[in-house]
Amino acid sequence: MSAAIPSLREAQKALTRSRIVDAARAVFEREGYGGTSIGHIANAAAINRATFYLHFPGKADVFRAVFADDRMHTDEHWRELNTALLTGTRAAVEAWLKWITQWYVNNASLMPAMHEAMAVDQELSREFQPRFDLLTEELSEYLASFPDERRTDERIRIQMLIVMTDQMFFHSLVQGVWSGPQDQLIRVIADTICRSLELDG
């Protein structure tokens, strides 16, 4: 059976929602999370506030939608890390880091708003913190290569390295605190990860 064709009304609703999300991203990038209001988003999307509320209950909800299709620290990222660690080579770790680096480059202008949102909204903070609850599941193949008595230590070690990497990328690629070449940043982080996890350098 062929899929049902969306009605014109449904298509218009989807288009309006997409326009709101695009406008919200631009406003969050410009004003930050705290400085953004529903009125700002509605004006940028060329709609009224009533139309906004037909699509989103509030600011936090549209902020979630902005990140819905492109979020850091998802199960996909952990699966790719698991593959890199199982490969066990510096080249595999560097390839994973390059993928993560591109995400930060693509989202650099929005990251300050994310950090601000996490600071003022506990629910968003829980959602956008690195998903360590998924780490053990998605890295299960790599962690299974260790004896039972070492697995907890190895999981903590990986978490520590990921937090370090996340903070370093934020300071260098988002805040511009470090202005060296990206290749050097990736090389040094890869070296740190490989030494800490005793991977093949």
C-alpha positions as a Markdown table, in Angstrom:
| # | Residue | x | y | z |
|---|---|---|---|---|
| 1 | Met | 0.0 | 0.0 | 0.0 |
| 2 | Ser | 1.4 | 3.4 | -0.9 |
| 3 | Ala | 2.0 | 6.0 | 1.8 |
| 4 | Ala | -0.7 | 8.5 | 2.3 |
| 5 | Ile | -0.1 | 11.8 | 0.7 |
| 6 | Pro | 0.0 | 14.7 | 3.2 |
| 7 | Ser | -2.9 | 17.1 | 2.9 |
| 8 | Leu | -2.2 | 20.7 | 1.9 |
| 9 | Arg | -2.9 | 21.8 | 5.5 |
| 10 | Glu | -0.5 | 19.3 | 6.9 |
| 11 | Ala | 2.2 | 20.4 | 4.4 |
| 12 | Gln | 1.6 | 24.0 | 5.3 |
| 13 | Lys | 1.8 | 23.2 | 9.0 |
| 14 | Ala | 5.1 | 21.3 | 8.5 |
| 15 | Leu | 6.5 | 24.3 | 6.5 |
| 16 | Thr | 5.5 | 26.8 | 9.2 |
| 17 | Arg | 7.1 | 24.6 | 11.9 |
| 18 | Ser | 10.3 | 24.4 | 9.9 |
| 19 | Arg | 10.3 | 28.1 | 9.4 |
| 20 | Ile | 9.9 | 28.6 | 13.2 |
| 21 | Val | 12.8 | 26.3 | 13.9 |
| 22 | Asp | 15.1 | 28.0 | 11.4 |
| 23 | Ala | 14.2 | 31.4 | 12.8 |
| 24 | Ala | 14.7 | 30.2 | 16.4 |
| 25 | Arg | 18.2 | 29.0 | 15.6 |
| 26 | Ala | 19.2 | 32.3 | 14.1 |
| 27 | Val | 17.8 | 34.2 | 17.1 |
| 28 | Phe | 19.4 | 31.8 | 19.6 |
| 29 | Glu | 22.8 | 32.3 | 17.8 |
| 30 | Arg | 22.4 | 36.1 | 17.9 |
| 31 | Glu | 20.8 | 36.7 | 21.3 |
| 32 | Gly | 21.7 | 33.6 | 23.3 |
| 33 | Tyr | 19.2 | 31.5 | 25.2 |
| 34 | Gly | 18.4 | 34.0 | 28.0 |
| 35 | Gly | 18.1 | 36.9 | 25.6 |
| 36 | Thr | 15.7 | 35.2 | 23.3 |
| 37 | Ser | 12.0 | 35.6 | 23.7 |
| 38 | Ile | 9.0 | 34.0 | 22.0 |
| 39 | Gly | 8.3 | 37.4 | 20.5 |
| 40 | His | 11.8 | 37.5 | 18.9 |
| 41 | Ile | 11.3 | 34.1 | 17.4 |
| 42 | Ala | 7.8 | 34.9 | 16.1 |
| 43 | Asn | 9.1 | 38.2 | 14.5 |
| 44 | Ala | 12.0 | 36.4 | 12.9 |
| 45 | Ala | 9.6 | 33.7 | 11.5 |
| 46 | Ala | 7.1 | 36.3 | 10.3 |
| 47 | Ile | 4.3 | 34.8 | 12.4 |
| 48 | Asn | 2.3 | 35.9 | 15.4 |
| 49 | Arg | 2.7 | 34.4 | 18.9 |
| 50 | Ala | -0.5 | 32.4 | 18.6 |
| 51 | Thr | 0.9 | 30.6 | 15.6 |
| 52 | Phe | 4.1 | 29.9 | 17.5 |
| 53 | Tyr | 2.1 | 28.3 | 20.4 |
| 54 | Leu | 0.3 | 26.1 | 17.9 |
| 55 | His | 3.6 | 24.4 | 17.2 |
| 56 | Phe | 5.6 | 24.7 | 20.5 |
| 57 | Pro | 4.6 | 25.1 | 24.1 |
| 58 | Gly | 7.5 | 27.4 | 24.9 |
| 59 | Lys | 11.1 | 28.4 | 24.3 |
| 60 | Ala | 12.7 | 25.3 | 25.7 |
| 61 | Asp | 10.7 | 23.1 | 23.3 |
| 62 | Val | 11.7 | 25.0 | 20.2 |
| 63 | Phe | 15.3 | 24.9 | 21.5 |
| 64 | Arg | 15.1 | 21.1 | 21.6 |
| 65 | Ala | 13.7 | 21.1 | 18.0 |
| 66 | Val | 16.7 | 23.2 | 16.9 |
| 67 | Phe | 19.0 | 20.4 | 18.0 |
| 68 | Ala | 16.7 | 17.5 | 17.2 |
| 69 | Asp | 18.5 | 16.4 | 14.1 |
| 70 | Asp | 22.1 | 17.3 | 14.9 |
| 71 | Arg | 23.0 | 16.7 | 18.6 |
| 72 | Met | 26.4 | 16.0 | 20.2 |
| 73 | His | 26.7 | 13.0 | 22.5 |
| 74 | Thr | 24.1 | 10.7 | 21.0 |
| 75 | Asp | 24.2 | 6.9 | 20.7 |
| 76 | Glu | 25.5 | 7.3 | 17.2 |
| 77 | His | 28.6 | 9.1 | 18.4 |
| 78 | Trp | 29.2 | 6.4 | 21.0 |
| 79 | Arg | 28.8 | 3.7 | 18.4 |
| 80 | Glu | 31.4 | 5.4 | 16.2 |
| 81 | Leu | 33.7 | 5.7 | 19.2 |
| 82 | Asn | 33.2 | 2.0 | 20.0 |
| 83 | Thr | 34.3 | 1.2 | 16.4 |
| 84 | Ala | 37.3 | 3.4 | 16.7 |
| 85 | Leu | 38.4 | 1.8 | 20.0 |
| 86 | Leu | 37.9 | -1.7 | 18.7 |
| 87 | Thr | 40.0 | -0.9 | 15.7 |
| 88 | Gly | 42.6 | 0.2 | 18.2 |
| 89 | Thr | 44.7 | 2.5 | 16.1 |
| 90 | Arg | 45.6 | 6.1 | 16.3 |
| 91 | Ala | 44.2 | 6.6 | 12.7 |
| 92 | Ala | 40.8 | 5.4 | 13.8 |
| 93 | Val | 40.8 | 7.7 | 16.9 |
| 94 | Glu | 41.8 | 10.7 | 14.8 |
| 95 | Ala | 39.0 | 9.9 | 12.2 |
| 96 | Trp | 36.5 | 9.9 | 15.1 |
| 97 | Leu | 37.9 | 13.2 | 16.4 |
| 98 | Lys | 37.7 | 14.8 | 13.0 |
| 99 | Trp | 34.0 | 13.8 | 12.8 |
| 100 | Ile | 33.4 | 15.4 | 16.2 |
| 101 | Thr | 35.4 | 18.5 | 15.2 |
| 102 | Gln | 33.2 | 19.1 | 12.2 |
| 103 | Trp | 30.1 | 19.0 | 14.4 |
| 104 | Tyr | 31.6 | 21.7 | 16.6 |
| 105 | Val | 32.5 | 23.8 | 13.6 |
| 106 | Asn | 29.0 | 23.5 | 12.2 |
| 107 | Asn | 27.4 | 24.4 | 15.6 |
| 108 | Ala | 29.9 | 26.8 | 17.0 |
| 109 | Ser | 27.6 | 29.8 | 16.9 |
| 110 | Leu | 24.9 | 28.0 | 18.7 |
| 111 | Met | 27.0 | 26.3 | 21.4 |
| 112 | Pro | 27.1 | 29.3 | 23.8 |
| 113 | Ala | 23.3 | 29.3 | 23.8 |
| 114 | Met | 23.3 | 25.6 | 24.6 |
| 115 | His | 25.7 | 26.1 | 27.6 |
| 116 | Glu | 23.5 | 29.0 | 28.8 |
| 117 | Ala | 20.4 | 26.9 | 28.5 |
| 118 | Met | 21.9 | 24.1 | 30.5 |
| 119 | Ala | 22.9 | 26.5 | 33.2 |
| 120 | Val | 19.4 | 28.0 | 33.7 |
| 121 | Asp | 17.1 | 25.0 | 32.9 |
| 122 | Gln | 17.6 | 21.8 | 34.8 |
| 123 | Glu | 15.5 | 19.8 | 32.5 |
| 124 | Leu | 17.5 | 20.9 | 29.4 |
| 125 | Ser | 20.7 | 20.3 | 31.4 |
| 126 | Arg | 19.8 | 16.7 | 31.9 |
| 127 | Glu | 18.9 | 16.3 | 28.3 |
| 128 | Phe | 22.0 | 18.0 | 26.8 |
| 129 | Gln | 24.6 | 16.7 | 29.1 |
| 130 | Pro | 26.9 | 14.0 | 27.5 |
| 131 | Arg | 24.8 | 10.9 | 27.5 |
| 132 | Phe | 26.9 | 8.7 | 29.7 |
| 133 | Asp | 23.9 | 6.5 | 30.3 |
| 134 | Leu | 24.3 | 5.3 | 26.7 |
| 135 | Leu | 28.1 | 5.0 | 27.0 |
| 136 | Thr | 28.2 | 1.6 | 28.6 |
| 137 | Glu | 25.6 | 0.1 | 26.2 |
| 138 | Glu | 27.2 | 1.5 | 23.0 |
| 139 | Leu | 30.8 | 0.7 | 24.1 |
| 140 | Ser | 29.9 | -2.8 | 25.4 |
| 141 | Glu | 32.0 | -4.5 | 22.7 |
| 142 | Tyr | 35.1 | -2.5 | 23.6 |
| 143 | Leu | 34.5 | -2.8 | 27.3 |
| 144 | Ala | 34.0 | -6.6 | 27.0 |
| 145 | Ser | 37.6 | -6.9 | 25.9 |
| 146 | Phe | 38.6 | -6.2 | 29.5 |
| 147 | Pro | 38.4 | -8.5 | 32.5 |
| 148 | Asp | 35.3 | -7.9 | 34.7 |
| 149 | Glu | 37.4 | -6.2 | 37.4 |
| 150 | Arg | 38.8 | -3.6 | 35.0 |
| 151 | Arg | 35.6 | -2.6 | 33.1 |
| 152 | Thr | 34.4 | 0.0 | 35.5 |
| 153 | Asp | 37.8 | 1.7 | 35.6 |
| 154 | Glu | 38.0 | 1.7 | 31.8 |
| 155 | Arg | 34.5 | 3.2 | 31.5 |
| 156 | Ile | 35.4 | 6.0 | 33.9 |
| 157 | Arg | 38.7 | 6.6 | 32.0 |
| 158 | Ile | 36.8 | 6.9 | 28.7 |
| 159 | Gln | 34.3 | 9.3 | 30.3 |
| 160 | Met | 37.1 | 11.4 | 31.7 |
| 161 | Leu | 38.7 | 11.6 | 28.2 |
| 162 | Ile | 35.4 | 12.5 | 26.6 |
| 163 | Val | 34.8 | 15.3 | 29.1 |
| 164 | Met | 38.3 | 16.6 | 28.5 |
| 165 | Thr | 37.8 | 16.5 | 24.7 |
| 166 | Asp | 34.4 | 18.2 | 24.9 |
| 167 | Gln | 35.8 | 21.0 | 27.0 |
| 168 | Met | 38.9 | 21.5 | 24.8 |
| 169 | Phe | 36.8 | 21.6 | 21.6 |
| 170 | Phe | 34.4 | 24.1 | 23.2 |
| 171 | His | 37.2 | 26.4 | 24.4 |
| 172 | Ser | 39.2 | 26.2 | 21.1 |
| 173 | Leu | 36.5 | 25.9 | 18.4 |
| 174 | Val | 33.7 | 27.8 | 20.0 |
| 175 | Gln | 35.2 | 30.4 | 22.3 |
| 176 | Gly | 38.4 | 30.7 | 20.2 |
| 177 | Val | 40.6 | 30.6 | 23.3 |
| 178 | Trp | 43.2 | 28.5 | 21.5 |
| 179 | Ser | 44.0 | 29.6 | 17.9 |
| 180 | Gly | 46.3 | 26.9 | 16.7 |
| 181 | Pro | 45.5 | 24.6 | 13.7 |
| 182 | Gln | 42.8 | 22.0 | 14.1 |
| 183 | Asp | 45.1 | 19.3 | 12.9 |
| 184 | Gln | 47.4 | 19.9 | 15.8 |
| 185 | Leu | 44.5 | 19.9 | 18.3 |
| 186 | Ile | 43.2 | 16.6 | 16.9 |
| 187 | Arg | 46.7 | 15.1 | 16.9 |
| 188 | Val | 47.4 | 16.0 | 20.6 |
| 189 | Ile | 44.0 | 14.8 | 21.8 |
| 190 | Ala | 44.4 | 11.6 | 19.8 |
| 191 | Asp | 47.8 | 11.1 | 21.4 |
| 192 | Thr | 46.3 | 11.6 | 24.9 |
| 193 | Ile | 43.5 | 9.1 | 24.2 |
| 194 | Cys | 45.8 | 6.5 | 22.7 |
| 195 | Arg | 48.3 | 6.8 | 25.6 |
| 196 | Ser | 45.6 | 6.7 | 28.3 |
| 197 | Leu | 43.9 | 3.6 | 26.7 |
| 198 | Glu | 47.1 | 2.0 | 25.6 |
| 199 | Leu | 46.0 | 1.9 | 22.0 |
| 200 | Asp | 48.4 | 1.3 | 19.1 |
| 201 | Gly | 49.9 | 4.7 | 18.3 |
